[in-house]
Amino acid sequence: MLETFAPAKINLYLHVTGQRADGYHYLDSLVAFTSIGDTLRLEPADSFSFHLEGPRASELDGFDPQDNLAVRAMRLLAGTLQKPLDFKLTLVKNLPTASGIGGGSTDAAAALRLMAMREKMPLDAPLLHELAATLGQDVPCCLSGQTCYFREIGNVTDEGPTLPLCHILMANPGQALSTPTVYKARKGPFDPPNRLDTVPETVADLAMALKERTNSLAAPAIELCPAIAEVLYALASTEKCLLARMSGSGATCFGLYPDRHAAKQAAAHLYEVHPDWWVAQAFFPSQPLSPSTAW
């Protein structure tokens, strides 16, 4: 069996810097990967099958399994390498879907890692990045699961700064948002690229730097899903919250805290006040990703 972790990503800031003639938007974002996420497993089998498990698996009920990004990634790489799909793929779904934390993209990247491991390909092989870019703009940055910047339409990544250990609380009001719909609703001027001037040494330093930046998609997302404003207010109101921000195109938001205890206390409060929300305590940066093997 092969197994790998598919960490949730958060956009610490996300600037929409322009728009191409074909409608795609130019982006500038600093992305971090968290300690929570989905898990993917490969097991030998006579023929290919796909199985869903986990607390959020029911959110994918009714969707064609062949349209799942992880399945598409697996079929794409296997077909390119002309290898048989003689295995069972299991996705343990812990992350909410369509929530701005890269659930589908990180699953697709994990599937590519698993297939690469099975075929003894290096995880930095150019082919993996080429195929990842065809699956979605977020997939290339999810391959390594390491802090990075992305630019162009999100498909070009650059090494990110070494961030301090940061404790966060993630919250989602239980409403899915379509990324294209949020981009379409965006109005007004574009925001300039604004990478960090210096590497933050502390969580407080990072929070100060992020306050000088924004998420360009927050306003249109709130217009489409007003509950996001409630989530942001709830996080910002928790004790010792240094920053509250929406990730990606929403609706998941995160609060940044000075230490684990503060994040834990905030989580306990939100669990009590908003039991219907998805609430998860986490930290970033996460550990380097590599599949474990017992094939």
C-alpha positions in Angstrom: 0.0 0.0 0.0 1.1 3.6 -0.7 -0.3 6.5 1.3 0.2 10.2 1.2 -1.2 13.3 3.0 -3.0 16.0 1.0 -2.8 19.2 3.2 -5.2 22.0 3.0 -3.7 25.2 1.6 -4.4 28.7 2.7 -3.8 31.9 0.8 -2.1 34.2 3.4 -2.8 37.0 0.9 -4.3 36.9 -2.6 -4.1 39.8 -5.0 -5.9 39.8 -8.3 -3.4 41.9 -10.4 -5.0 41.9 -13.9 -7.0 40.0 -16.4 -6.1 38.2 -19.7 -8.1 38.6 -22.9 -9.4 35.0 -22.4 -10.9 36.0 -19.0 -8.4 34.3 -16.7 -7.1 36.6 -14.0 -3.4 37.3 -13.1 -2.7 36.6 -9.5 -0.1 37.2 -6.8 -0.4 35.0 -3.7 1.6 33.6 -0.7 0.4 30.1 0.0 1.0 28.0 3.1 0.1 24.3 3.7 -1.4 23.3 6.9 -1.3 20.3 9.3 -4.8 19.2 8.4 -6.0 17.6 5.1 -7.2 14.6 3.2 -5.4 11.2 2.9 -5.0 9.1 -0.3 -4.1 5.4 -0.5 -3.2 3.1 -3.3 -3.6 -0.7 -2.9 -2.9 -3.4 -5.5 -5.9 -4.7 -7.3 -6.9 -6.6 -10.5 -8.6 -3.5 -11.9 -9.0 0.2 -11.0 -11.6 1.3 -8.4 -12.2 4.5 -6.5 -13.5 4.6 -2.9 -14.5 7.6 -0.7 -14.3 7.5 3.1 -14.1 10.1 5.8 -16.3 12.7 7.5 -16.8 14.9 4.4 -17.2 12.0 1.9 -21.0 12.5 1.7 -20.4 16.0 0.1 -19.3 14.2 -3.0 -22.3 11.9 -3.2 -24.0 12.3 -6.6 -20.9 13.4 -8.4 -19.4 11.2 -11.1 -16.3 9.6 -9.6 -14.6 9.9 -13.0 -14.8 13.7 -12.6 -13.0 13.6 -9.3 -9.7 15.5 -9.7 -7.7 12.8 -8.0 -9.1 10.1 -10.3 -8.4 12.4 -13.4 -4.8 12.9 -12.2 -4.3 9.2 -11.7 -5.6 8.4 -15.1 -3.7 11.2 -16.8 -0.3 10.1 -15.4 -0.9 6.4 -15.9 -2.0 7.1 -19.5 1.0 9.3 -20.2 3.3 6.6 -18.8 1.3 3.9 -20.5 0.9 2.0 -17.2 -2.1 -0.1 -16.2 -4.5 1.1 -13.6 -4.3 -2.1 -11.5 -5.0 -0.6 -8.1 -7.6 0.7 -5.7 -7.6 4.4 -4.9 -9.1 5.5 -1.6 -9.7 9.1 -0.8 -10.3 9.9 2.9 -12.1 13.2 2.7 -11.7 15.4 5.7 -11.8 18.8 4.1 -15.0 20.6 3.0 -15.5 20.9 -0.8 -15.5 24.1 -2.8 -14.2 26.0 0.2 -11.1 28.0 -0.9 -8.5 25.7 0.7 -7.6 23.6 -2.3 -9.3 20.4 -1.4 -9.7 19.1 -5.0 -6.3 20.5 -6.1 -4.4 19.0 -3.1 -6.1 15.7 -3.7 -5.0 15.7 -7.4 -1.4 16.6 -6.4 -1.4 13.8 -3.9 -2.7 11.4 -6.6 0.2 12.4 -8.8 2.7 11.9 -6.0 1.3 8.4 -5.3 1.5 7.3 -8.9 5.0 8.8 -9.3 6.1 6.9 -6.2 4.6 3.7 -7.6 6.5 4.2 -10.8 9.7 5.3 -9.0 9.6 8.8 -10.5 11.2 11.6 -8.6 8.6 14.0 -7.2 10.3 17.0 -8.8 10.1 15.4 -12.3 9.1 18.1 -14.9 6.4 15.8 -16.2 4.5 16.0 -12.9 4.4 19.7 -13.0 3.4 19.8 -16.7 0.5 17.4 -16.0 -0.5 19.2 -12.8 -0.9 22.5 -14.7 -3.4 20.8 -17.0 -5.6 19.8 -14.1 -6.1 23.2 -12.5 -4.3 26.4 -11.6 -3.8 25.4 -7.9 -2.5 21.9 -8.6 1.2 22.8 -9.3 1.7 24.6 -6.1 0.2 21.6 -4.2 2.7 19.1 -5.5 5.4 19.9 -3.0 3.0 21.1 -0.2 5.6 23.7 0.7 5.2 27.5 1.3 5.3 29.2 -2.1 4.3 32.2 -4.1 2.2 31.7 -7.2 1.8 34.1 -10.1 0.5 34.4 -13.7 -2.9 32.7 -13.5 -1.8 30.7 -10.4 0.0 28.0 -12.4 3.6 29.4 -11.9 5.1 28.9 -8.5 8.2 30.4 -6.9 9.9 29.3 -3.6 8.3 31.1 -0.6 9.9 32.4 2.5 10.7 30.3 5.6 7.8 31.2 7.8 7.7 30.8 11.6 5.5 28.1 13.1 2.0 29.6 13.1 -1.1 28.4 14.8 -4.4 29.0 13.1 -8.1 28.3 13.4 -10.0 27.6 10.2 -13.8 28.0 9.9 -16.3 27.5 7.2 -20.0 28.4 7.5 -21.0 25.2 5.5 -21.7 27.0 2.2 -19.8 26.0 -1.0 -18.7 28.7 -3.4 -17.9 28.4 -7.1 -14.5 29.9 -7.8 -15.5 31.1 -11.3 -18.6 32.8 -9.9 -16.6 34.7 -7.3 -14.1 35.9 -9.9 -17.0 37.0 -12.2 -18.5 39.0 -9.3 -15.2 40.9 -8.6 -15.4 44.6 -9.4 -13.2 47.7 -9.2 -9.5 48.2 -9.7 -6.8 45.5 -9.5 -4.4 45.1 -6.7 -0.6 45.3 -7.4 1.7 42.4 -6.7 3.1 42.7 -3.2 5.5 40.0 -2.1 6.9 40.2 1.4 9.7 42.7 1.7 11.4 40.7 4.5 11.1 37.3 6.0 9.0 37.5 9.1 10.8 36.1 12.2 7.7 35.8 14.4 4.0 35.2 14.1 3.4 38.9 15.0 5.8 40.0 12.3 3.8 37.9 9.7 0.5 39.3 10.9 1.8 42.8 10.5 3.0 42.1 7.0 -0.2 40.5 6.0 -2.3 43.4 7.2 -0.5 45.5 4.5 -1.9 43.0 2.0 -5.4 41.6 1.3 -7.6 39.0 -0.4 -9.0 40.6 -3.5 -11.8 38.1 -3.7 -13.2 38.7 -0.2 -15.6 41.4 -1.2 -17.3 39.5 -4.1 -17.3 36.3 -2.0 -19.1 38.1 0.9 -21.6 39.6 -1.6 -22.4 36.0 -2.8 -22.2 34.5 0.7 -22.8 37.0 3.5 -22.1 34.3 6.1 -18.4 34.8 5.3 -18.5 38.3 7.0 -20.0 36.6 10.1 -17.1 34.1 10.1 -14.5 36.8 9.8 -16.1 38.8 12.6 -16.3 35.7 14.8 -12.6 34.9 14.3 -11.5 38.5 14.7 -13.4 38.7 18.0 -11.7 35.7 19.6 -9.1 36.5 22.2 -5.6 37.1 20.9 -6.5 36.8 17.2 -3.8 38.6 15.3 -5.5 38.5 11.9 -8.7 37.1 10.3 -8.8 36.5 6.6 -10.6 34.6 3.9 -8.6 31.9 2.0 -8.8 31.6 -1.8 -12.3 32.3 -3.2 -13.9 31.3 0.1 -15.9 30.4 2.1 -13.2 29.1 4.5 -11.6 31.8 6.7 -8.7 31.5 9.1 -7.6 33.3 12.3 -3.9 33.6 13.1 -2.8 33.3 16.8 0.4 33.8 18.8 0.5 30.3 20.1 -1.3 26.9 20.2 -3.1 27.6 23.4 -4.7 30.8 22.0 -5.9 28.9 18.9 -7.2 26.1 21.1 -9.2 28.5 23.2 -10.6 30.2 20.1 -11.6 26.8 18.7 -13.5 25.8 21.9 -15.4 29.1 21.7 -16.4 28.7 18.0 -17.4 25.1 18.6 -19.8 26.2 21.3 -21.2 29.3 19.6 -21.3 27.9 16.0 -21.7 24.1 16.2 -23.0 24.0 12.6 -19.8 25.4 11.2 -16.7 23.4 10.1 -14.0 24.4 12.6 -10.5 23.1 12.6 -7.4 24.0 14.6 -4.2 23.6 12.6 -0.7 25.0 12.1 1.6 25.8 9.3 4.1 25.3 7.7 3.5 21.6 7.4 6.2 18.9 7.0 7.6 18.0 3.6 5.4 15.5 1.7 6.5 12.1 0.6 4.4 8.9 0.3 4.9 6.2 2.8 5.2 2.7 1.3 4.2 -0.8 2.3 3.4 -2.1 -1.2 
